[in-house]
Amino acid sequence: MLVRPKPDHGLRLTRRGLLTGIAALAGLRAVPALAESAGESPIDVLMRAQTVREWQDKFDAGASTPVAQLKSDVPLLSPETAANIEAALPQYQAIAGNGGWPRVPDQQRLRIGTRSEAVMVLRQRLAVTGDLAPSQFGYGDTFDSYVDAAVRRFQVRHGLKPNGLVDKPVFDVMNVPADIRLRQLETNLVRVRSMSGNLGDRFIFVNIPAAELEAVESGRVVARHNAVVGKVDRQTPVLTSKVSEINFNPFWHVPVSIIRKDLIPKMRADPEYLTKNRIRIYDNKGREIPPEAINWDTDQAANLAFRQDPGDINAMATVKISFPNSHDVYMHDTPFKDLFGDNNRFYSSGCMRIQNVRELVAWILRDTPNWGPQQIDDAIRTGQRIDAKVKGAVQVYTNYVTAWATREGVVHFRDDIYARDGIGELAYVPGIMQ
């Protein structure tokens, strides 16, 4: 049974009520707030890191994400992250013990310049978790620059685009009950502890619910990349492997599941679909079969092999990162780079699409002879199938972490997109399962 915040259609909040709410928070451990930092805060640098653009035609040092621009250089899978989560628990235990935070009325979108009684509740909600500094709390009903900065901080902590707009995705996340967030932290503390052993000197970690990849070296994150991961009904699996090779300008061998769920229905609707997308059909002897020779009203096609030619419309675009696993998944480029800017990046059939993938490939191939940035760029430009065997161990881990904290005291949450945080109340997924 899913638990959702109850609607609150009436709003009666006075100055005295706000003072009472703030007084209830007085005994809580302070949470670092964006506006109180003397210099640039971890949230500031994360917001800048999220503006990194996709590489276009060449390697560009300005497109990288150096450690100085990251929210933290501590790997998510580490004993330090586990300790940070443990340190955050008293704060959320106190919040839950004091009745949680107020539900922000969601009858209208809120943004800078908005005047509404709902803004007064929004201020209180942001103050509870330290997104709005107590010195800037105020009692007005105007969405001012302080509230705007606090909303952006909140959005970053929850994996949302930091645009300052309080709309449905923000309301959905903001109104998740405090006790649910507390139990998320407790659940993920156990997860992170269990996964924080010796993972290797160089490794890649994909956090599935965050749709984000970390490249880790010598115990520190050297780059982060947005990712697109599996849909709810085609989930990216949890796995452990090692990168074996990089495939440039790869063919796409279409999985049987996609043939059944996607290609057959598309061919029924548009008989030219395969031709338009340069997808060829082969029998078990490797002979090419024309699309018109197949009865698309049956499952005949599921017994054949489908392969998309390399090129600008190839589902994997220019690069595939291969690692052996029983799920037949991999990481790759994509022609649909606009998806990396979405709040919820759950569009794939299980494989992982990686933003700025050439930057990641350059890091993977760093110790492989004759595969520097120029050689990588040249290989992509040829348009020809080229494979690079990776020298040196680069481990690959995918796993499921929906709550964590940094050494700066910034607490992050993500939607439990695959409902793995537990049953009942812990299976609450804001904006996904409503």
Buried (B, 14 or more C-beta within 10 A) or exposed (E): EEBBBEEBEEBEBEEEBBEEBBEBBEEBEEBBBBBEBEEEBBBBBBBBBBEBEBBEEEBBEEBBBEEEBBBBBBBBBBEBBBBBBBBBBEBBBBBBEBEBBBBBBBEEEBBBEBEBEBBBBBBBBBBBBBBBBEEBBBEEBBBBEBBBBBBBBBBBBBBBBBEBBBBEBBBBBBBBBBBBBBBBBBBBBEBBBEBBEEBBEBBBBBBBBBBBBBBBBEEBBBBBBBBBBBBEEBBBBBBBBBBBBBBBBBBBEBBBEBBEBBBBEBBEEEEEBBEEBBBBBBEEEEEEBEBEEBEBEEEEBEEBBBBBBBEEEBBBBBBBBBBEBEBEBBBBBBBEBEBBEEBBBBBBBBBBBBBBBBBBBBBBBBEBEEBBBEBBBEBBEEEEEBEBEBEEEBBBBBBBBBBBBBBBBBBBBBBBBBBBBBEEBBBBBBBBBE
